[in-house]
Amino acid sequence: MTLKTRTWDRLGNGGLKFTELGFGSAPLGNLYTAISDTEADAILTQAWDAGVRYFDTAPLYGFGLSETRLNRFLRGKPRDQYVLSTKVGRLLHPCPPDQRDGIDKWFDVPSRREQYDYSYDGIMRSVEFSLERLGVNRIDALFVHDLDLANHKTQDVVDAHMDVLMQGGYRALIKLRDEGTIKAFGGGLNDWQTCQTMAERGDFDLFLLAGRYTLLEQGALETFLPLAESRGIGIITGGPYNSGILATGPRKGAYYDYDPAPDDILDRVTRIQKVCETHNVRMIDAAFKFPLHHPCTLSVIPGGQGVAEMKSNIAAARSHIPYTLWSDLKELGLMHPDAPI
C-alpha cells in the first residue's frame, strides 16, 4: 500500500509534497544508544522501500552524525524525489571529548559543544555547515530549533533569543527562501505557545510541533492551530507518541516528555488504551492517525530506533481507525471537543 501524501504551497512556488509518514532522524544521531552505520542504513532502507519521502534532521542530532548518515543514504537518489528539512539556531564547536555536550544523551558522536545562535550570521553559518554535511545544494524546509521554555528554562531568555531571531535571523531566513536555497521556513519547537508568538511576529510557513498536538494533548486547538489554519501554515507533528507512552502503553517506567510518566498521565493513557482495545485498535495506530485529521497537518514524524520500530510506524501509517473510536474518546472527555475527527 502506497503511503499517502499531502501538499503545501501557501506561497505559490510549487510547494512541497510530504508523505504522511515522515522520518524523524534523531535516532540516527545515536540518541540514548549507539547504532552502527549498517543499522542506520537498514532503518532508512526500510522507510524508503515503504515509500517514506520526507526526512527531518538537525545539527544537534548526534552533533552532525544524523546529517552525515542521511548524506550517505540519500546520495544518488534523485533530489526531487524526497523532501528534506533540517534546523538552525545552534552552532557546533569542536572540543575535547570529556568536555562535549550531551554525554548521557548522545553516544559515540563527534566531540562538540553547542552554542545557541539565532542571529543573521548564525543562521547563515548553520545552513552552510548543514549543506556540507548533507551533501546537497538546497534544503526544502528550515526550522528554527528549540527556541522554547523546555530548552531555555525562563521566559526572559526565550524572549531575548526571540528578539535576536526577529531582528537578524529572520532576515536570513527570508533571504534563503527568496534565493531558492530553501522553499519554506518555520520553527521546530516543543510548545505551541512559542509557535504562536513566532507566527504573530513574522511570515512563517511551517511549524514542526513536538508532542503538543497528539492523542494525549490538544491544547494547541485553543488559539494556535486556528491561527495556523487561517494563515495557510503547515504543521509537522513530531513526537506523536509523547516520548513513548502512546506506543508502549501505560506500563511501569513508560516515558512522557523524556521522563517517567507521572500518575495522572498514566491514568489518562490507561483510559485511552481501554477505548482502543474496545475497538480492536493498537493505541500506537490511533496516536499516529489522530493529528492527520487536522487540516494543517502535513506529516507525522515518529522516530525509529530500529527496523522493528520503523515497521511499526509504517503499519500505523497504513492503519484504518473507525470513527466511533474518536467519538467515544470525546464522549468520555478524553479528547478536546473541537478536535477534527
C-alpha positions as CSV (number, residue, x, y, z in Angstrom):
1,M,0.0,0.0,0.0
2,T,1.5,3.4,-1.1
3,L,1.9,6.0,1.6
4,K,-0.4,8.9,1.3
5,T,1.0,12.4,0.6
6,R,-0.1,16.0,1.4
7,T,1.0,19.1,-0.5
8,W,1.8,22.5,1.0
9,D,2.0,25.5,-1.3
10,R,1.0,28.7,0.5
11,L,3.5,30.8,-1.5
12,G,2.6,29.5,-5.0
13,N,6.2,28.5,-5.6
14,G,5.4,24.8,-6.4
15,G,5.3,23.9,-2.7
16,L,6.4,20.7,-1.1
17,K,4.8,17.2,-1.1
18,F,5.1,15.4,2.2
19,T,4.5,11.8,2.8
20,E,2.0,11.4,5.8
21,L,4.7,9.3,7.4
22,G,7.9,11.2,7.7
23,F,11.3,10.1,9.1
24,G,12.4,11.7,12.3
25,S,16.2,11.2,12.3
26,A,17.2,11.9,15.9
27,P,17.9,8.2,16.4
28,L,20.4,8.3,13.6
29,G,22.4,10.6,15.8
30,N,22.7,7.8,18.4
31,L,20.1,9.2,20.7
32,Y,20.2,7.3,24.1
33,T,22.0,4.4,22.4
34,A,24.6,3.9,19.7
35,I,23.7,2.2,16.5
36,S,26.1,1.2,13.7
37,D,26.1,2.7,10.2
38,T,24.8,-0.6,9.0
39,E,21.8,-0.4,11.4
40,A,21.2,3.2,10.4
41,D,21.1,2.2,6.7
42,A,18.8,-0.7,7.4
43,I,16.3,1.6,9.2
44,L,16.5,4.2,6.3
45,T,16.1,1.4,3.7
46,Q,13.0,0.1,5.5
47,A,11.5,3.6,5.4
48,W,12.4,4.3,1.8
49,D,11.2,1.0,0.5
50,A,7.8,1.6,2.2
51,G,7.5,4.9,0.4
52,V,8.7,7.4,3.0
53,R,9.9,10.5,1.2
54,Y,10.2,13.2,3.9
55,F,13.3,13.2,6.1
56,D,13.8,15.6,9.0
57,T,17.2,16.1,10.8
58,A,19.1,18.7,12.7
59,P,22.8,19.6,13.5
60,L,22.0,18.7,17.2
61,Y,21.2,15.1,16.4
62,G,24.5,13.4,17.2
63,F,26.3,16.7,16.6
64,G,26.2,16.3,12.9
65,L,26.1,12.5,12.8
66,S,22.4,12.3,11.7
67,E,23.0,14.7,8.8
68,T,26.1,12.8,7.6
69,R,24.3,9.5,7.8
70,L,21.5,10.9,5.7
71,N,24.1,12.2,3.2
72,R,25.4,8.7,2.7
73,F,21.9,7.2,2.3
74,L,20.3,9.8,0.1
75,R,23.4,10.3,-2.2
76,G,22.5,9.1,-5.7
77,K,18.8,9.3,-5.1
78,P,17.0,11.9,-7.3
79,R,16.8,15.1,-5.3
80,D,13.3,15.9,-6.5
81,Q,12.0,12.5,-5.1
82,Y,12.2,13.5,-1.4
83,V,11.7,16.4,0.9
84,L,14.5,17.3,3.4
85,S,14.4,19.5,6.4
86,T,17.0,20.5,9.0
87,K,17.3,23.1,11.7
88,V,19.1,26.3,12.7
89,G,19.7,28.1,16.0
90,R,22.8,26.2,17.2
91,L,26.4,26.2,16.1
92,L,28.7,23.3,16.9
93,H,32.2,23.8,18.1
94,P,35.0,21.2,18.4
95,C,36.2,20.4,22.0
96,P,38.0,17.7,24.0
97,P,35.9,14.5,24.3
98,D,35.4,15.0,28.1
99,Q,34.1,18.5,27.6
100,R,31.5,17.7,24.9
101,D,27.8,18.3,25.4
102,G,25.2,15.5,25.7
103,I,27.4,12.9,27.3
104,D,24.5,11.0,28.7
105,K,22.2,11.6,25.7
106,W,24.2,11.2,22.5
107,F,26.6,8.2,22.3
108,D,29.7,7.6,20.1
109,V,29.3,11.1,18.4
110,P,31.8,13.8,17.5
111,S,33.2,15.9,20.4
112,R,31.2,19.1,20.1
113,R,29.8,21.9,22.3
114,E,26.7,23.6,21.2
115,Q,26.1,27.4,21.1
116,Y,22.7,28.9,20.6
117,D,22.8,31.5,17.9
118,Y,19.7,32.9,16.3
119,S,21.4,35.8,14.6
120,Y,21.7,36.6,10.9
121,D,25.3,35.3,10.7
122,G,24.5,32.3,13.0
123,I,21.6,31.2,10.7
124,M,23.8,31.6,7.6
125,R,26.7,29.7,9.1
126,S,24.5,26.9,10.3
127,V,22.9,26.4,6.9
128,E,26.3,26.4,5.2
129,F,27.5,23.7,7.6
130,S,24.3,21.6,7.1
131,L,24.5,21.8,3.3
132,E,28.1,20.4,3.6
133,R,27.2,17.6,6.0
134,L,24.1,16.7,4.0
135,G,25.9,16.8,0.6
136,V,23.0,18.7,-1.1
137,N,22.7,22.2,-2.7
138,R,19.3,23.0,-1.2
139,I,17.2,22.2,1.8
140,D,13.5,22.2,1.4
141,A,12.5,23.4,4.8
142,L,14.4,25.1,7.6
143,F,13.2,25.1,11.2
144,V,14.4,27.4,14.0
145,H,15.3,24.9,16.6
146,D,14.3,24.7,20.3
147,L,13.5,28.4,20.9
148,D,11.2,27.4,23.7
149,L,10.9,27.1,27.5
150,A,11.9,23.5,27.5
151,N,15.4,24.4,26.4
152,H,15.9,27.9,27.6
153,K,14.2,27.5,31.0
154,T,12.9,31.0,31.6
155,Q,10.6,33.2,29.5
156,D,13.1,36.1,29.7
157,V,15.7,34.0,28.0
158,V,13.2,32.9,25.4
159,D,12.2,36.5,24.7
160,A,15.8,37.6,24.4
161,H,16.6,34.9,21.8
162,M,13.3,35.7,20.0
163,D,14.3,39.3,19.7
164,V,17.7,38.3,18.2
165,L,15.9,36.0,15.7
166,M,13.4,38.6,14.6
167,Q,16.0,41.4,14.3
168,G,18.6,39.2,12.5
169,G,18.0,35.5,11.8
170,Y,14.6,36.2,10.3
171,R,16.1,38.3,7.6
172,A,18.5,35.4,6.8
173,L,15.5,33.0,6.5
174,I,13.7,35.4,4.2
175,K,16.9,35.8,2.0
176,L,17.4,32.0,1.9
177,R,13.8,31.5,0.8
178,D,13.9,34.3,-1.8
179,E,17.1,33.0,-3.4
180,G,15.8,29.3,-3.5
181,T,18.2,27.7,-1.1
182,I,15.1,26.8,0.9
183,K,11.5,26.7,-0.1
184,A,10.0,27.2,3.4
185,F,10.9,28.0,6.9
186,G,9.4,27.9,10.4
187,G,10.1,26.7,13.9
188,G,10.8,23.3,15.3
189,L,9.6,23.7,18.9
190,N,8.3,21.8,22.0
191,D,5.4,24.2,22.8
192,W,2.6,25.7,20.8
193,Q,2.7,29.0,22.6
194,T,6.1,29.9,21.2
195,C,4.9,28.8,17.8
196,Q,2.0,31.2,18.1
197,T,4.4,34.0,19.1
198,M,6.6,33.4,16.1
199,A,3.5,33.2,13.8
200,E,2.3,36.5,15.1
201,R,5.7,38.3,14.7
202,G,6.6,37.0,11.2
203,D,5.6,35.3,8.0
204,F,6.4,31.7,8.9
205,D,5.5,28.8,6.6
206,L,5.7,25.7,8.7
207,F,6.0,24.5,12.3
208,L,7.3,21.3,13.5
209,L,5.5,20.9,16.8
210,A,6.8,18.2,19.0
211,G,4.4,16.4,21.3
212,R,1.8,19.1,21.7
213,Y,-0.9,18.0,19.3
214,T,-1.3,14.4,20.0
215,L,-3.9,11.8,21.1
216,L,-2.9,12.8,24.6
217,E,-2.7,16.6,24.3
218,Q,-4.8,19.0,22.2
219,G,-4.2,22.4,23.9
220,A,-2.9,23.8,20.6
221,L,-6.5,23.8,19.4
222,E,-7.3,26.8,21.7
223,T,-5.6,29.5,19.6
224,F,-2.5,28.4,17.7
225,L,-4.0,25.9,15.3
226,P,-6.9,28.2,14.3
227,L,-4.3,30.9,13.6
228,A,-2.2,28.5,11.5
229,E,-5.2,27.4,9.5
230,S,-6.2,31.0,8.8
231,R,-2.6,31.7,7.5
232,G,-2.1,28.5,5.5
233,I,0.7,27.5,7.8
234,G,1.5,23.8,7.6
235,I,2.2,21.6,10.7
236,I,4.6,18.7,11.0
237,T,3.8,16.6,14.1
238,G,6.9,15.4,15.9
239,G,6.7,13.2,18.9
240,P,3.3,11.8,18.2
241,Y,3.7,9.2,20.9
242,N,4.7,11.8,23.6
243,S,8.2,10.3,24.0
244,G,6.9,6.7,24.1
245,I,3.9,6.2,26.3
246,L,1.4,6.2,23.5
247,A,3.5,3.5,21.8
248,T,4.4,1.3,24.8
249,G,1.2,1.8,26.8
250,P,1.0,2.9,30.4
251,R,3.4,0.3,31.8
252,K,5.8,1.0,34.7
253,G,8.6,3.2,33.6
254,A,6.8,4.5,30.5
255,Y,8.2,7.8,29.2
256,Y,6.3,11.0,28.8
257,D,8.2,14.1,27.7
258,Y,11.5,12.3,28.1
259,D,10.9,11.5,31.8
260,P,9.0,8.7,33.6
261,A,5.3,9.4,33.2
262,P,3.5,10.9,36.3
263,D,0.4,9.2,37.7
264,D,-2.1,11.5,36.1
265,I,-0.7,10.8,32.6
266,L,-0.5,7.0,33.3
267,D,-4.2,7.2,34.3
268,R,-5.3,9.1,31.2
269,V,-3.3,6.8,28.9
270,T,-4.8,3.8,30.6
271,R,-8.3,5.1,29.8
272,I,-7.4,5.9,26.2
273,Q,-5.9,2.4,25.8
274,K,-9.1,0.8,27.0
275,V,-11.1,2.6,24.4
276,C,-8.6,1.5,21.7
277,E,-8.9,-2.1,22.9
278,T,-12.7,-1.9,22.7
279,H,-12.3,-1.1,19.0
280,N,-9.6,-3.7,18.5
281,V,-7.1,-0.9,17.5
282,R,-3.5,-0.6,18.5
283,M,-3.1,2.6,20.5
284,I,0.0,3.5,18.6
285,D,-2.1,3.4,15.3
286,A,-4.6,5.8,16.8
287,A,-1.8,8.0,18.1
288,F,-0.3,8.2,14.6
289,K,-3.5,8.9,12.8
290,F,-5.0,11.4,15.2
291,P,-3.0,14.5,14.1
292,L,-3.7,13.8,10.5
293,H,-7.3,14.7,10.9
294,H,-6.4,18.4,11.4
295,P,-6.3,20.2,8.0
296,C,-3.0,21.9,8.8
297,T,-1.1,18.6,9.4
298,L,1.2,17.6,6.6
299,S,3.2,14.8,8.1
300,V,3.7,12.9,11.3
301,I,7.3,12.0,12.1
302,P,7.9,9.4,14.8
303,G,11.5,8.4,15.5
304,G,12.6,4.9,14.6
305,Q,15.4,3.5,16.8
306,G,15.4,0.2,14.9
307,V,13.9,-1.7,12.0
308,A,11.1,-3.1,14.2
309,E,10.1,0.3,15.3
310,M,10.2,1.5,11.7
311,K,7.9,-1.4,10.7
312,S,5.5,-0.5,13.4
313,N,5.4,3.2,12.2
314,I,4.7,2.0,8.7
315,A,1.9,-0.2,9.9
316,A,0.4,2.7,11.8
317,A,0.5,4.9,8.7
318,R,-1.4,2.2,6.8
319,S,-3.9,1.5,9.5
320,H,-7.6,2.5,9.5
321,I,-9.3,3.8,12.6
322,P,-13.1,3.6,13.0
323,Y,-14.8,6.9,13.5
324,T,-16.5,5.5,16.6
325,L,-13.2,5.3,18.4
326,W,-12.7,9.1,18.1
327,S,-16.4,9.8,19.1
328,D,-16.1,7.5,22.1
329,L,-12.9,9.4,23.3
330,K,-14.8,12.6,23.0
331,E,-17.8,11.3,24.9
332,L,-15.5,10.2,27.7
333,G,-13.8,13.6,27.9
334,L,-10.5,12.1,26.7
335,M,-10.3,14.3,23.6
336,H,-10.8,18.1,23.0
337,P,-14.4,18.6,21.9
338,D,-13.2,20.7,18.9
339,A,-10.6,18.2,17.7
340,P,-11.3,17.4,14.0
341,I,-12.1,13.7,13.7
